[in-house]
Amino acid sequence: MDNLVLAFAIIGALGVGAQWLAWRLNLPAIVLMAIAGVIAGPVLGVFSPPDAAPGEPPMEALFGEFYRPIIAVAVAVILFEGGLQLNFAEIRGLSKGVRRLVFPGAAVAWALGSVAAYLIAGLSWQIALLFGGIMVVTGPTVIFPLLRQSKLNARPATLLKWEGIVNDPIGALLAVLVYEFLVFDGLHASAGDILSSIVVASMLSAALGFAIGRFAATSFRYGWVPEYLKPPVLLALVLICFETANLLQHEAGLLAVTAMGVTMANSRIASINELRLFKENIAVLLVSGVFIILTANLTFESIKALDWSVFWYLVAMLFVVRPLTVFISTIGAGLPFRERLLVGWIAPRGIVAVAVSSFFGASLMAEGYMDGAKLIPLAFAMVFATVIAHGFTIGPLAKAMGLASRERPGVLIAGASPWSIALAAKLKELEIPVMVADNSWRRLKPARLANVPTYYGEILSEVTEHHLDLNRFGYLLAVSGNESHNALVSTDLAPELGRAAIFQVNHRGKDEEDRQALSFTLQGRTFLHSAAPLDELLRRHYSGWIYQRTRISEEYPPERYLEDLPESAEIVLIIRKGALLFASKEAPVKPDIGDTVLAYLPKPPEAKPDKQKEAKPEKQKEAKPDKPETAEPLA
């Protein structure tokens, strides 16, 4: 192939297509992207130019001098997006175990990984130090799907999640520092000159990133940049920061963009969530394309170069380096042995490790370090080994060790309104774990006053995965005032929860022929049998409707309960053997003996005193035997 436009089209289709297929099949995207790249590259030779030399990497032959800049820009944006997640206020609030995994955990992992790369993988000590720094990264893009799949308890899930977030840029920074040392060492300078030059270059790069980050934050805060221009301006500033730092010092741009991201993350910008969402979208697109390029650039010669030393290196990293790192760094952290053992096993590497390895591998070979050619196949081997080994064992191992969540699946309510908050309060009274999520602090105020757990933020953002433990929830109610937002939330969380556990409030009444309505394929199940729209539910709330909990038994069978239920009332959910059955238009629910039913019904009219007095003896005589003992209004 010699058509670059067609090549980019195929790369985009393979990358995004693999991401979509991974979403549909609930599989790690990195595995499917790697398979797609290998099939298109070494197997089928789709990207190999006609004039490529035998054994020449196809992507390097296709893109020529543009190959390294493409990888460099992608890595720069990915590292900036990683730095944009590092809010120091959040790190200060972490448990001692998480802090230990970062400091000194990163240093311990770097030292042990470098020794393994030098003694077992056969790398030179310089390249081993650099690769050991890269292997500190535990792949947040891979760890989050594993946590959702395994439903770990809160503490081990928090340890793994925050270790991946924080160590992601730290590992890249360690690799940058080692690379700077190797570049200066190639100039045959003294140790003092090398160290001082690295320190000065690092300080200048960090200062540049800090200055540009502060400039961007100030510009956004004071409104010097309109809202619609903020994302493209930020992307342009990232590229300017990256290349300016590279002009000051070779490859110092990686450190500069990471510092810029960290600076902006801690600048208290009102629109930081929107900026993060945009950067996530860009990062996903770049990650998809770059990973296809990297895997397609492999050759059979580089794959055949993987010998038994690589196998034993993988064994050492999985069974020696990682467990030792966790056990050494968490001494005195107060963590149970089972949690340390589980965390010591789980450490999947992801896209950042491969992208950074590819970037430095090509740069080191240009500097005369031929061991740099081994970095890419080693990184790919590490990614495949960890993703497959940890992905298939984390669930069974967590259950066997008693570290998987045994709590009743909770309910996540997306969208705060007086009606939804009242429903959340009733669920809490039923001892059902519940949380109300909304991006409006004002709308969440009644929930906070009612002592209902809340999450403030955009639930569609990937940042939410860093702060909200979705493993706790087995059901989703998308009940905001925006129909399109509800549909997006339902579609986005469908792979994690399943379509059958997602319910969406109706916004258009009973008109099923409305051509302006969203496609049913984008929505969850319609909440409630009546499919009452949100306006109707709010009217009922303000009219004084109440919730009533009733225990169905042989003395009070379901037939009698349905007869006694007012005609306008409707069942909200049924608790059956610990499972929650929410009422929906598509799947009506019927109570059975042993169930607990939560119904929503109009407030009973207050009877006049004289009539109530006259009817009281007869009513008691007739109603008392049929009344369920556990039936009670909750409002």
N, C-alpha and C positions, 0 to 999 in steps of 0.2 A: 504494500500500500504506500502511495506517495501523496495522497490527498489528505492534508491536515484537517480540513473542515470535516470530512467524512470520519476521520479518526476521532475527533472530538465528539462527534455525534454518537459514534459507537461507544466511546468511553462513558458518556453521559447516560446512554440507554442501559449499559451494563451495570453501572454504579447505582443509579436510582432504581433500576429494576430489581437489583439484588436487595436493596434496602426495603423496597415494597414487599418482595417475596418473603423476606425475613419477618416483616410485620404481620403478614398474613399467616405464616406458619409458626409464629412465635419462636423463632430461632435466632441465635446470635448473628447479626448482620455481617460481622467481619468474616465469618466462615463462608457464607454464600458469596461475598464479594471476592474472597480469595479464590474460590472455586471458579467463578466466572472469569477472573483475570488469567488463571492458569490455563483454562480451556481456550480462551481467545489468544493467549500469548504462545507459550511453549508447545501446546498440543496442536492447535490449528494454524498458528502462525498468521493470524489475521492482520497484525500490525507490522509484519516484517516487510521492509522496503525491497523492491526487486534487486537493488544494487548493494544490499547489506552483505558484509563480509561473513564468512562462516563462523558461527559461534558468537557473533557480535550481538549484544543485547538489543532486542528489536526496538524498544522505545527510545533508546539513546540514538540508534541509527535513524529513526523516524523524525524525532524532534531536533536532533543535532545539538547545537549550542543553546537551544531553548530548554533542554531537558532539566538541567540543574536549576535555572531560574524558576521554572514551574514548581518544582518540588520545594524550593526555598520559600517562595511566596505562600504556598499552602501551609508549610510548617509554621511560618510566621503568624498567619491568621489563626491557626489552631492553638498555638501557644498564647497568643493574646486572648483568645476566648477562654482558655484555661485560667489565665491570670485574672480575668474579669469575674471569676467565681470566688476569688480569695478575699473574703471580707474578714479583716482581723477581729472585728467584734464577735463574729460567729466562732472563730477559732478559739478565742479566749474563753468562750463559754463551753468548750468541749470537755469531756471527761478526761481524767488523767490517762486512761488507756489510749485514747486517740492521740493525745499530745505525745505520749511515749512512742507510738508508732511513727510519728513524724520526726520528733527529736527525742532520743537519738536513733530511732528506727531507720531513717533514711541513710544515716552514716554507716550503721552496722550492715545494712543491705548492700550498700556500695562497696564496702571493704570485702565482705564475704563473696559477693558476686564477682568482683575483680579477681580475687584469688582463684575462684573456680574457672573463670575464663582463661586465666594464665596457665594454671596447672593442668586442666582437663581439656579445654577446647583448643589449646595450643596457640593462643594469640600472644603476641608480644606484650610486654608489661604495659607499654603505652596505650595500645589499642584495648587491652583488657580493662584498664582504668576507665577509659571512655565508655566501653560497652557496659561495664558494671554500673556506671551512672545512669545509662539509659534503662537498664533493667530494674532500677528503683521504681519506675512507673508501673502501677498496677492496673491501669486501664479502666478509668471510670465509665467509658462508653461500653465496656463489656460487663463490668461488675453490677451495674444497675439491673439489667435483665436477669442476671443470676439471682439477685436478691428478691426480685418480684416472683421469680419462679419457685424459690425455696421457702418463702415466707418465714425467714429467720426471726428470732426474737429481737426485741428492740436493740439491746446492747451490742451483740455481735454484728448486727446489720449496720449500726452506727459506726462501729470500728472500721468495718470494711469500706463503707461508703465514704467517710471523710478521709480515710487514708488515701483512697483513689483520687479524691478531689485535690488534696493538698500536695501529695507527692507527684502528681502529674507534671506541674511546672518545675518542681525541685529536681526531678531526675533529668529533665532537659537542661536545666541550669548547670548541673554537675558535668554533663557532657560538654556543654559550651566551655566551661572553665578548663577542662582537660584539653579540649581542642585548642584553646588559646595557648596553653602551655606547650603543646606539641608544635604549633606554628612558630612560636618564639624559639623553641629548642632547635628547630631547623635552621635558624639564623646563626647558630653556634654562639649564642650569648652566654654569659655567666649565669649561675643560678640566681644570684641577687638581681641581676638585670631582668631575667625572665619573670621572677616573682613580682618585682616592682612594676614591670610593664603590664602584667596580667591584672594586678590590683588597680593600677591607674586606668587601664582600658575598661575594666569592669565597672569602676566607679563612674567613669565618663558615660558609659553606655546606660547604666542605671539612672544617672542624673538626666540624660537626654530623655529616656522613657518617662521619668517622673515629670519633667518639664512639659513635655507634649501632653501627657495625661492630665496635668493640672490645667493646661491651656484649654484642652477640650472640655474638661469639666466646668471651668469658669465660663466658657463660651455658651455651653448648654444651659447652665444655671441662670445666667443673666439674659437669656433670650437673644443672644447675638446670632444664633442659627435657628431658622424656623424648624418646626417639628419634622416636616417631610424631608428636610435635607440632613437631619442629624445622622441617620445611618450611613448614607454615602460619604458625608464629611468624615465620619469616624473611620470608615474603611480607607479613605485617602490618607488620613493622618497615620494610620497603622503602617501603610506602605512607605510613607515619607520617613517615619521613625525608623523603620527597618533598614532602608537603604542609606539614610544619613549615618546611622551607627556603623554600618558596614564600610562606609567611606572613612570613618575615623579609625576603625580597627576591623581587620578581616573577620567576618562572621560574628561580629558583636551585636548584630541586629536582633538575634534571637533573645539575648538578654534584655535588650532595650524594649522590645515589644511586650515581653513578659512583665517588666517593670511598669510599662504604660498601663497594661491591663489591671495590675494590682492597684495602681494609683487611682484609676477610675472606679474600681470596685469599692474603694474606701473614701470616695469624695462626696457621698450623700447626694447623688443626682436624682432628681425626682423621676426622670424618665429612664432610670437604669434598667428596669425590667424590660421595657420596650427595646432598648439597645441590646440587651442580652439576647432577647428573642431573635432579633435580626442577625446578630453574630452567630447564634446557634444555627440558623438557616444557612448562612454562608459556610459555616464550618462543616455542616452535614454535606453540602454540595461538594466542597473541596475534598473532604475525607473520602466521599464516594469515588470521585474522579481519580484522586491521587492513589488510592489503594488499588484501583484497577490498573493504573499505569505501573505501579511498583510490582504487582504480581505478574502482569504481562511482560515485564522487562526481564523476568527470570529466564534463564536458558537451561537446557538439559545438562550442560557442562557444570553450571553452578549448583544444580540440584545433586548431580553425581558427586560433587565435592564433599557432600555431607557424609562423613564416615562414622565409625563407631565412637570416635571421641565426642562427636556431637550428641550421640545418644547418652553417653555417660555424663556429659555436661548437663543435659536436661534432667537426668536422674538426680544429680547433685543439687541443681537449683530447686527442684520440687521437694525433695525429701531431706535435704540437709540445710541449704542456705536459707530458704524461707522459714522453716520451723525454728532454726537457731535465731534468726533475726527477731521473730516475734517473742520467743521465750527470753532472750537477752534484754530486749528493749522494754518488756512489760514487767520486769522484776520489780516487785513492790508496788505495782499499780492496782492491786486488789482484785484482779480478775480471776475467776474460777479456772481450774485446770482445763475443763472441757471447752470453755470459750477460747482459751489460748491455743488449744489443740486445733480447733476448727479454723480459727483465723490463721494459724500457722500453715494450714493446708491450702487455703483459698487465696490465690494471687494471680488472676488472669492478666496477661498482657494484651494490649490492644493496638489500635491504629497509630497512636502517637509514637509508640516504641518503634514500629516499622518505619514510619515516615522519617523520624529523626535518625534512625540507623541508616536509611538509604541516603539521606542528605549528607551525613558525616562520612559515610563510606566512600562516596564519590569524591568528596573534598580531600579526604586523607590520601586516596590514591593519587590525586593530583599533586599532593605534597610529597609523594615518594614513599608513603607507608602502604605497602602492598597488602598487608593484612586487612586493610579496609574493605577488600572485596569479600571477606568472610562475614562482614557484619549483617548484610541483608539476608543471606540464607539462614544464619544463626537466629536472627530476629524472627523470621517467618517460622522457623522450627519451634521457637519458644512460644510464639502466639498460638500455633496450632495445638501444641502439647498442652498448654495451660487451659485454653478455652475448652478443649474436648474433655480433658481429665477433670477439671473443676466443674464444668457445666453438667456432666453426667453424674457427679458424685455429691454435689453440695446438698441436694434435696434429701436423698436417703441417709447421708451422714448426719445431717442436722436432726432428722427425725430419730435416728438411732441414739443420738447423744442427748435427746430431749431439749434441743435448742430451736426447734421449729415452733411457731406460734400455735398455741392450743386455745387461744381466746376465740370466743364466738365471732364470726366474721362481722365486721362493723359496717356502718352505712355512711357513705360520703355524700353530703348534700351540696351540690354545686349551684350556688345562687341563694343569696340571703334576701328574704322578704318576711314580713310579719307572719305569714302563713307557714313558710318553711321553717322558721325559727320555732314556732309553736309545735310543729311536728317533731323537730329535733328534741325539744324539751320532753315531749311525751316518750320518745324512744329512749331517752336517757333514764326516765323514770322506770321503764321496763328493763333497765340494766342492759340495754343494747348499745355497744360502742358506737358513737355518732360524732361527726364533725361537720361543721358548716364552713364552706370555702367561698370566698368572694374577694374581688379586687377593690372593694369599697370599704374603707375603715368605718364610715358612717353607717352603712347598712348592717355591719356586723355588731354594732354597739348593743342592740337588744339581746343578741346571743351571749355576748360577754356578760351582760347584767344578769342573764338567766343562768350563768355558770355553765354554758354549753361550750365545749371545745370548738375553737375556730381556727381557720387558716387564712391569713391575709396575703393575697397574691393572685397572680394569673395562673389558673390551674392548667392551662395549655402550655405554659412555658416549661422547658426542660429544667430550669432552675427549681421548679416545684419538686422535681424528683430528688433534689439535694436536701430539701427542707421538710418534705411531707412524706411520711412512711406509708406508701400505698399498699404495702403488704398487709396492713391491719384491716383493710376494707374488702368486703366481698360483694358489696352492692353500691350502685351509684344512682342517685336521683339528680338529674339535670333539670333544674327548676328555676333558672334565672328568667329575667324578663326578655331575653333576646333569643329568639328561636334558632337563629343561625349559630349562635354561640353554643347553645345546648346540643345542636347536632354535631358540632366540631368536638365538643367534649365527649359525647357518646362515641364518636368514631375513633377519637384518639385513645381512649381507655378501653376500647373493646378487646384488643389483644390481651390485656392484663386481666380483665374481669370476666370477659365473655359477654356476648350480646344478650343472653338470657338474664343477666344480672344488672342490666342497665335500663333505667326507666326515665322517660322524658315527659315533662308536662306538656299537654296539648295547648297550642296557642290559637287555633283556628276553629274551635268549637267542633261541631259534628259534620262540617262540610268537607267530605273526603274528595270532592271533585274540584277543589280549588287548584287552579293551574299555577298559582303563585306559590303553592306550598312546596317545601323541600321534598326531595325524593325519600321514600320510606327506607331506602337502603342506607341513607346517611344518618338515620335516627335510631334511638333506642325504642324500647317498648313504650306504648302510650300509658302513662300512669293513671290508675283508677279505672274501674269498669265503665264509668260514665264518660271517661275522657274529658272531664271538666277542664276548661282552659284556666290559665292562671288568674284572669280577672274574676272568674266565678269563684275560685277558691279563696281569693282575697275578700270577695263579698261575703262568703260564708263565714270567714274568720271574723270580720267586723260585725256580722250579725249575731255573733255569740255562739257559734257552733262549738260543740265539745267532743272530746275523745272519750270513748268508753271501752274499757278492757273487760272481756268476758271469758270465763273458762267454760269450755264445752265439756259436758260429762254425760253419763248415762241418765242422771237425774234431770239434766237440762240438755236434751239432745239438740243437734243442729237444726232439725226441722222446727222445733219450738222457738229456737233463737231467731231464725229467719222470719218467723211469723211475728215475733215481738218487735223486730227491728222496724223503725219508722220507714215509710215508703221512700222518702227522699234521702235517707241515710245510705251510706255505702261503706263497705269493708275496705280498710286501708291495707292491712297486712294480717297474715296468719303466722303464728309461731308454732311450728310442728316439729317436735323432737329436736329442738335447738336450731333448726333451719328457718329462715325467713322467706315467706311466700308473699311478695307484694302483689296487690291487685293491679291488673292491667287490662286494657281493652282486648288485646290479642290473646291473653291467657287468663280467663276468669278463674278465680279461686273460690272454693267452697269449703266451709268448715267441716271438721270431722270430730268424733269423740276423742278427747285428749288434747285438742288444740286450744291455744289462747288467741282470741280474736281482738284486734284493735279496730274499732269502727268510728266513723266520723258522722255525727248526727246533729240535727238542730237542737238548740237549747230548749228543754221542755218548758211549755208555758206555765206561768205561775197560776195555780188554781185559786179561786176566790175562797176566803176563809169559811163562809157559811156552806158553800157547796162541798168543800173539802171535808168539813166536819160531818156533813150528812153521809158522804160516801165512804168515809174512812173505815167503819167496821166491815162493810161489805167488801171493800177493796182488799183489806188485809186478809180476810177469810179466803178470797179467791186467788190472790196473787202470791201469797206467802209460799205455798208448796212448790210453785214453779220457778221462783226466783233463784238464780244461781248465786251461791254464797260468795263467789269471788268476783262477781260482776261489780264494777265500780267506775264512775266517771273519773277521768284524770285531769280535766280542765279546771 
